[in-house]
Amino acid sequence: MTPVILDGTKMTTECGAHDHIAEMLRFPDYYGHNLDALADCLWEVPKDVCVILMDSEAMLSALGKYGRRLISIFEENAERANGCGFVICGDEADDN
């Protein structure tokens, strides 16, 4: 598996979160920077990629419900995308 590290400290605004995700996962220029576009573009991520969210508590503290929805989209798509993985590193992520 190829790890892609997302840094929760760089994801403290909705715009910042999408910018960081798009950069790290090398999304195309047409990426819509919203939750629907994220769900769509995750299907394009190679199956050997494992997305690792570090410092999730920083993101969740800043984004609250929106941050939990971001995590949910990653989890849902990792399950459907045979082989793509998603790991959360941070205590608060377990409190959904």
MODELLER restraints for C-alpha pairs under 7 A, 6 or more apart:
rsr = mdl.restraints
at = mdl.atoms
rsr.add(forms.Gaussian(group=physical.xy_distance, feature=features.Distance(at['CA:1:A'], at['CA:48:A']), mean=4.77, stdev=0.5))
rsr.add(forms.Gaussian(group=physical.xy_distance, feature=features.Distance(at['CA:1:A'], at['CA:49:A']), mean=5.46, stdev=0.5))
rsr.add(forms.Gaussian(group=physical.xy_distance, feature=features.Distance(at['CA:1:A'], at['CA:50:A']), mean=6.11, stdev=0.5))
rsr.add(forms.Gaussian(group=physical.xy_distance, feature=features.Distance(at['CA:2:A'], at['CA:48:A']), mean=5.88, stdev=0.5))
rsr.add(forms.Gaussian(group=physical.xy_distance, feature=features.Distance(at['CA:2:A'], at['CA:49:A']), mean=4.62, stdev=0.5))
rsr.add(forms.Gaussian(group=physical.xy_distance, feature=features.Distance(at['CA:2:A'], at['CA:50:A']), mean=5.88, stdev=0.5))
rsr.add(forms.Gaussian(group=physical.xy_distance, feature=features.Distance(at['CA:3:A'], at['CA:49:A']), mean=5.80, stdev=0.5))
rsr.add(forms.Gaussian(group=physical.xy_distance, feature=features.Distance(at['CA:3:A'], at['CA:50:A']), mean=4.79, stdev=0.5))
rsr.add(forms.Gaussian(group=physical.xy_distance, feature=features.Distance(at['CA:3:A'], at['CA:51:A']), mean=5.94, stdev=0.5))
rsr.add(forms.Gaussian(group=physical.xy_distance, feature=features.Distance(at['CA:3:A'], at['CA:52:A']), mean=6.80, stdev=0.5))
rsr.add(forms.Gaussian(group=physical.xy_distance, feature=features.Distance(at['CA:4:A'], at['CA:24:A']), mean=6.80, stdev=0.5))
rsr.add(forms.Gaussian(group=physical.xy_distance, feature=features.Distance(at['CA:4:A'], at['CA:49:A']), mean=6.83, stdev=0.5))
rsr.add(forms.Gaussian(group=physical.xy_distance, feature=features.Distance(at['CA:4:A'], at['CA:50:A']), mean=6.08, stdev=0.5))
rsr.add(forms.Gaussian(group=physical.xy_distance, feature=features.Distance(at['CA:4:A'], at['CA:51:A']), mean=4.83, stdev=0.5))
rsr.add(forms.Gaussian(group=physical.xy_distance, feature=features.Distance(at['CA:4:A'], at['CA:52:A']), mean=6.00, stdev=0.5))
rsr.add(forms.Gaussian(group=physical.xy_distance, feature=features.Distance(at['CA:5:A'], at['CA:51:A']), mean=6.05, stdev=0.5))
rsr.add(forms.Gaussian(group=physical.xy_distance, feature=features.Distance(at['CA:5:A'], at['CA:52:A']), mean=4.83, stdev=0.5))
rsr.add(forms.Gaussian(group=physical.xy_distance, feature=features.Distance(at['CA:5:A'], at['CA:53:A']), mean=6.04, stdev=0.5))
rsr.add(forms.Gaussian(group=physical.xy_distance, feature=features.Distance(at['CA:5:A'], at['CA:54:A']), mean=6.89, stdev=0.5))
rsr.add(forms.Gaussian(group=physical.xy_distance, feature=features.Distance(at['CA:6:A'], at['CA:21:A']), mean=6.85, stdev=0.5))
rsr.add(forms.Gaussian(group=physical.xy_distance, feature=features.Distance(at['CA:6:A'], at['CA:24:A']), mean=6.99, stdev=0.5))
rsr.add(forms.Gaussian(group=physical.xy_distance, feature=features.Distance(at['CA:6:A'], at['CA:52:A']), mean=5.95, stdev=0.5))
rsr.add(forms.Gaussian(group=physical.xy_distance, feature=features.Distance(at['CA:6:A'], at['CA:53:A']), mean=4.74, stdev=0.5))
rsr.add(forms.Gaussian(group=physical.xy_distance, feature=features.Distance(at['CA:6:A'], at['CA:54:A']), mean=6.02, stdev=0.5))
rsr.add(forms.Gaussian(group=physical.xy_distance, feature=features.Distance(at['CA:7:A'], at['CA:53:A']), mean=6.16, stdev=0.5))
rsr.add(forms.Gaussian(group=physical.xy_distance, feature=features.Distance(at['CA:7:A'], at['CA:54:A']), mean=5.14, stdev=0.5))
rsr.add(forms.Gaussian(group=physical.xy_distance, feature=features.Distance(at['CA:7:A'], at['CA:55:A']), mean=6.21, stdev=0.5))
rsr.add(forms.Gaussian(group=physical.xy_distance, feature=features.Distance(at['CA:8:A'], at['CA:53:A']), mean=6.58, stdev=0.5))
rsr.add(forms.Gaussian(group=physical.xy_distance, feature=features.Distance(at['CA:8:A'], at['CA:54:A']), mean=5.73, stdev=0.5))
rsr.add(forms.Gaussian(group=physical.xy_distance, feature=features.Distance(at['CA:8:A'], at['CA:55:A']), mean=4.77, stdev=0.5))
rsr.add(forms.Gaussian(group=physical.xy_distance, feature=features.Distance(at['CA:8:A'], at['CA:56:A']), mean=4.96, stdev=0.5))
rsr.add(forms.Gaussian(group=physical.xy_distance, feature=features.Distance(at['CA:8:A'], at['CA:58:A']), mean=5.59, stdev=0.5))
rsr.add(forms.Gaussian(group=physical.xy_distance, feature=features.Distance(at['CA:8:A'], at['CA:59:A']), mean=4.76, stdev=0.5))
rsr.add(forms.Gaussian(group=physical.xy_distance, feature=features.Distance(at['CA:9:A'], at['CA:55:A']), mean=6.32, stdev=0.5))
rsr.add(forms.Gaussian(group=physical.xy_distance, feature=features.Distance(at['CA:9:A'], at['CA:58:A']), mean=5.42, stdev=0.5))
rsr.add(forms.Gaussian(group=physical.xy_distance, feature=features.Distance(at['CA:9:A'], at['CA:59:A']), mean=6.15, stdev=0.5))
rsr.add(forms.Gaussian(group=physical.xy_distance, feature=features.Distance(at['CA:10:A'], at['CA:16:A']), mean=6.54, stdev=0.5))
rsr.add(forms.Gaussian(group=physical.xy_distance, feature=features.Distance(at['CA:10:A'], at['CA:17:A']), mean=6.66, stdev=0.5))
rsr.add(forms.Gaussian(group=physical.xy_distance, feature=features.Distance(at['CA:10:A'], at['CA:20:A']), mean=6.78, stdev=0.5))
rsr.add(forms.Gaussian(group=physical.xy_distance, feature=features.Distance(at['CA:11:A'], at['CA:17:A']), mean=3.90, stdev=0.5))
rsr.add(forms.Gaussian(group=physical.xy_distance, feature=features.Distance(at['CA:11:A'], at['CA:20:A']), mean=6.84, stdev=0.5))
rsr.add(forms.Gaussian(group=physical.xy_distance, feature=features.Distance(at['CA:11:A'], at['CA:59:A']), mean=5.44, stdev=0.5))
rsr.add(forms.Gaussian(group=physical.xy_distance, feature=features.Distance(at['CA:12:A'], at['CA:58:A']), mean=6.97, stdev=0.5))
rsr.add(forms.Gaussian(group=physical.xy_distance, feature=features.Distance(at['CA:12:A'], at['CA:59:A']), mean=5.13, stdev=0.5))
rsr.add(forms.Gaussian(group=physical.xy_distance, feature=features.Distance(at['CA:12:A'], at['CA:62:A']), mean=5.10, stdev=0.5))
rsr.add(forms.Gaussian(group=physical.xy_distance, feature=features.Distance(at['CA:12:A'], at['CA:63:A']), mean=6.16, stdev=0.5))
rsr.add(forms.Gaussian(group=physical.xy_distance, feature=features.Distance(at['CA:13:A'], at['CA:63:A']), mean=6.53, stdev=0.5))
rsr.add(forms.Gaussian(group=physical.xy_distance, feature=features.Distance(at['CA:18:A'], at['CA:33:A']), mean=5.26, stdev=0.5))
rsr.add(forms.Gaussian(group=physical.xy_distance, feature=features.Distance(at['CA:27:A'], at['CA:41:A']), mean=6.92, stdev=0.5))
rsr.add(forms.Gaussian(group=physical.xy_distance, feature=features.Distance(at['CA:31:A'], at['CA:37:A']), mean=6.24, stdev=0.5))
rsr.add(forms.Gaussian(group=physical.xy_distance, feature=features.Distance(at['CA:39:A'], at['CA:73:A']), mean=6.16, stdev=0.5))
rsr.add(forms.Gaussian(group=physical.xy_distance, feature=features.Distance(at['CA:39:A'], at['CA:77:A']), mean=6.95, stdev=0.5))
rsr.add(forms.Gaussian(group=physical.xy_distance, feature=features.Distance(at['CA:42:A'], at['CA:77:A']), mean=6.76, stdev=0.5))
rsr.add(forms.Gaussian(group=physical.xy_distance, feature=features.Distance(at['CA:43:A'], at['CA:81:A']), mean=6.76, stdev=0.5))
rsr.add(forms.Gaussian(group=physical.xy_distance, feature=features.Distance(at['CA:47:A'], at['CA:81:A']), mean=6.92, stdev=0.5))
rsr.add(forms.Gaussian(group=physical.xy_distance, feature=features.Distance(at['CA:47:A'], at['CA:82:A']), mean=6.76, stdev=0.5))
rsr.add(forms.Gaussian(group=physical.xy_distance, feature=features.Distance(at['CA:47:A'], at['CA:83:A']), mean=4.95, stdev=0.5))
rsr.add(forms.Gaussian(group=physical.xy_distance, feature=features.Distance(at['CA:47:A'], at['CA:84:A']), mean=4.57, stdev=0.5))
rsr.add(forms.Gaussian(group=physical.xy_distance, feature=features.Distance(at['CA:48:A'], at['CA:83:A']), mean=6.10, stdev=0.5))
rsr.add(forms.Gaussian(group=physical.xy_distance, feature=features.Distance(at['CA:48:A'], at['CA:84:A']), mean=5.80, stdev=0.5))
rsr.add(forms.Gaussian(group=physical.xy_distance, feature=features.Distance(at['CA:49:A'], at['CA:84:A']), mean=5.41, stdev=0.5))
rsr.add(forms.Gaussian(group=physical.xy_distance, feature=features.Distance(at['CA:49:A'], at['CA:85:A']), mean=6.46, stdev=0.5))
rsr.add(forms.Gaussian(group=physical.xy_distance, feature=features.Distance(at['CA:50:A'], at['CA:84:A']), mean=5.73, stdev=0.5))
rsr.add(forms.Gaussian(group=physical.xy_distance, feature=features.Distance(at['CA:50:A'], at['CA:85:A']), mean=4.24, stdev=0.5))
rsr.add(forms.Gaussian(group=physical.xy_distance, feature=features.Distance(at['CA:50:A'], at['CA:86:A']), mean=5.56, stdev=0.5))
rsr.add(forms.Gaussian(group=physical.xy_distance, feature=features.Distance(at['CA:51:A'], at['CA:85:A']), mean=6.01, stdev=0.5))
rsr.add(forms.Gaussian(group=physical.xy_distance, feature=features.Distance(at['CA:51:A'], at['CA:86:A']), mean=4.74, stdev=0.5))
rsr.add(forms.Gaussian(group=physical.xy_distance, feature=features.Distance(at['CA:51:A'], at['CA:87:A']), mean=6.30, stdev=0.5))
rsr.add(forms.Gaussian(group=physical.xy_distance, feature=features.Distance(at['CA:52:A'], at['CA:86:A']), mean=5.83, stdev=0.5))
rsr.add(forms.Gaussian(group=physical.xy_distance, feature=features.Distance(at['CA:52:A'], at['CA:87:A']), mean=4.75, stdev=0.5))
rsr.add(forms.Gaussian(group=physical.xy_distance, feature=features.Distance(at['CA:52:A'], at['CA:88:A']), mean=5.95, stdev=0.5))
rsr.add(forms.Gaussian(group=physical.xy_distance, feature=features.Distance(at['CA:53:A'], at['CA:87:A']), mean=6.18, stdev=0.5))
rsr.add(forms.Gaussian(group=physical.xy_distance, feature=features.Distance(at['CA:53:A'], at['CA:88:A']), mean=4.85, stdev=0.5))
rsr.add(forms.Gaussian(group=physical.xy_distance, feature=features.Distance(at['CA:53:A'], at['CA:89:A']), mean=5.82, stdev=0.5))
rsr.add(forms.Gaussian(group=physical.xy_distance, feature=features.Distance(at['CA:54:A'], at['CA:88:A']), mean=6.51, stdev=0.5))
rsr.add(forms.Gaussian(group=physical.xy_distance, feature=features.Distance(at['CA:54:A'], at['CA:89:A']), mean=4.90, stdev=0.5))
rsr.add(forms.Gaussian(group=physical.xy_distance, feature=features.Distance(at['CA:54:A'], at['CA:90:A']), mean=6.64, stdev=0.5))
rsr.add(forms.Gaussian(group=physical.xy_distance, feature=features.Distance(at['CA:55:A'], at['CA:89:A']), mean=6.23, stdev=0.5))
rsr.add(forms.Gaussian(group=physical.xy_distance, feature=features.Distance(at['CA:55:A'], at['CA:90:A']), mean=5.51, stdev=0.5))
rsr.add(forms.Gaussian(group=physical.xy_distance, feature=features.Distance(at['CA:56:A'], at['CA:88:A']), mean=6.80, stdev=0.5))
rsr.add(forms.Gaussian(group=physical.xy_distance, feature=features.Distance(at['CA:56:A'], at['CA:89:A']), mean=6.21, stdev=0.5))
rsr.add(forms.Gaussian(group=physical.xy_distance, feature=features.Distance(at['CA:56:A'], at['CA:90:A']), mean=5.04, stdev=0.5))
rsr.add(forms.Gaussian(group=physical.xy_distance, feature=features.Distance(at['CA:56:A'], at['CA:93:A']), mean=6.31, stdev=0.5))
rsr.add(forms.Gaussian(group=physical.xy_distance, feature=features.Distance(at['CA:57:A'], at['CA:90:A']), mean=5.65, stdev=0.5))
rsr.add(forms.Gaussian(group=physical.xy_distance, feature=features.Distance(at['CA:57:A'], at['CA:91:A']), mean=6.78, stdev=0.5))
rsr.add(forms.Gaussian(group=physical.xy_distance, feature=features.Distance(at['CA:57:A'], at['CA:92:A']), mean=5.31, stdev=0.5))
rsr.add(forms.Gaussian(group=physical.xy_distance, feature=features.Distance(at['CA:57:A'], at['CA:93:A']), mean=6.59, stdev=0.5))
rsr.add(forms.Gaussian(group=physical.xy_distance, feature=features.Distance(at['CA:59:A'], at['CA:67:A']), mean=6.24, stdev=0.5))
rsr.add(forms.Gaussian(group=physical.xy_distance, feature=features.Distance(at['CA:60:A'], at['CA:67:A']), mean=5.13, stdev=0.5))
rsr.add(forms.Gaussian(group=physical.xy_distance, feature=features.Distance(at['CA:60:A'], at['CA:68:A']), mean=6.68, stdev=0.5))
rsr.add(forms.Gaussian(group=physical.xy_distance, feature=features.Distance(at['CA:74:A'], at['CA:86:A']), mean=6.63, stdev=0.5))
rsr.add(forms.Gaussian(group=physical.xy_distance, feature=features.Distance(at['CA:75:A'], at['CA:86:A']), mean=6.35, stdev=0.5))
rsr.add(forms.Gaussian(group=physical.xy_distance, feature=features.Distance(at['CA:78:A'], at['CA:84:A']), mean=5.25, stdev=0.5))
rsr.add(forms.Gaussian(group=physical.xy_distance, feature=features.Distance(at['CA:78:A'], at['CA:85:A']), mean=5.36, stdev=0.5))
rsr.add(forms.Gaussian(group=physical.xy_distance, feature=features.Distance(at['CA:78:A'], at['CA:86:A']), mean=6.10, stdev=0.5))
